[in-house]
Amino acid sequence: MPSVGAFEAKTHLGELLERVAQGERITITKRGTPIATLVPPDTAPRYDRGEVIAALKQFGAGRKLPEGVTVRDLIEEGRRF
């Protein structure tokens, strides 16, 4: 599978999308480390929405925010970045 750097991917996105439309899979790297893969939609993994929601609920079970921190605080902090 061919790979391209993030800068090159940004610069040549249209060309890369055409190649992917023809069935090619392309890995995008950042400083030599793979960070994403462009794949045709027919080969992209499909997830069952119910299974994903159940997995998220299981992941969050028993986890709590640190004392004095609210979800609103986290949302506001995320908006600053």
C-alpha positions as CSV (number, residue, x, y, z in Angstrom):
1,M,0.0,0.0,0.0
2,P,1.5,3.4,-1.0
3,S,2.0,6.1,1.6
4,V,2.3,9.8,1.5
5,G,3.2,12.5,4.0
6,A,0.6,14.7,5.5
7,F,1.8,17.8,3.7
8,E,1.8,16.0,0.4
9,A,-1.7,14.6,1.1
10,K,-3.0,18.1,1.8
11,T,-1.4,19.5,-1.3
12,H,-2.6,16.7,-3.6
13,L,-5.9,15.6,-1.9
14,G,-7.9,15.7,-5.1
15,E,-5.4,13.4,-6.9
16,L,-5.3,11.0,-3.9
17,L,-9.1,10.8,-3.8
18,E,-9.2,9.9,-7.5
19,R,-6.8,7.1,-6.8
20,V,-8.9,5.9,-3.9
21,A,-12.0,6.1,-6.1
22,Q,-10.2,3.6,-8.4
23,G,-9.9,1.2,-5.5
24,E,-6.4,2.0,-4.2
25,R,-5.7,2.2,-0.5
26,I,-3.3,5.0,0.6
27,T,-1.7,5.5,4.0
28,I,-1.1,9.1,5.2
29,T,2.0,9.5,7.5
30,K,3.1,12.2,9.8
31,R,6.9,12.3,10.4
32,G,7.0,8.8,9.1
33,T,4.4,7.4,11.4
34,P,1.1,6.1,9.8
35,I,-1.8,8.2,11.1
36,A,-4.7,7.5,8.6
37,T,-5.6,5.3,5.7
38,L,-7.8,6.4,2.8
39,V,-9.9,3.5,1.6
40,P,-12.8,3.2,-0.9
41,P,-16.1,3.3,1.0
42,D,-17.0,-0.3,0.1
43,T,-13.9,-1.6,2.1
44,A,-14.3,0.7,5.1
45,P,-15.3,-1.2,8.2
46,R,-19.0,-1.1,9.2
47,Y,-19.9,-0.8,12.9
48,D,-23.2,-1.7,14.4
49,R,-24.5,1.5,16.2
50,G,-25.9,-0.4,19.1
51,E,-22.7,-2.3,19.7
52,V,-20.7,0.9,19.7
53,I,-23.1,2.6,22.2
54,A,-22.9,-0.5,24.4
55,A,-19.1,-0.4,24.3
56,L,-19.0,3.3,25.2
57,K,-21.4,2.7,28.1
58,Q,-19.2,-0.2,29.3
59,F,-16.1,1.9,29.0
60,G,-17.6,4.7,31.1
61,A,-19.1,2.4,33.8
62,G,-17.5,3.1,37.2
63,R,-15.4,6.1,35.9
64,K,-15.9,9.4,37.6
65,L,-14.7,13.0,37.0
66,P,-12.1,14.3,39.5
67,E,-13.6,16.1,42.5
68,G,-14.9,19.6,41.6
69,V,-14.8,19.1,37.8
70,T,-18.0,19.2,35.8
71,V,-18.8,18.1,32.3
72,R,-19.5,21.8,31.5
73,D,-16.0,22.6,32.6
74,L,-14.6,20.1,30.2
75,I,-16.7,21.4,27.3
76,E,-15.6,24.9,28.0
77,E,-12.0,23.9,28.2
78,G,-12.3,22.0,24.9
79,R,-13.7,25.1,23.2
80,R,-10.6,27.1,24.1
81,F,-8.4,24.9,21.9
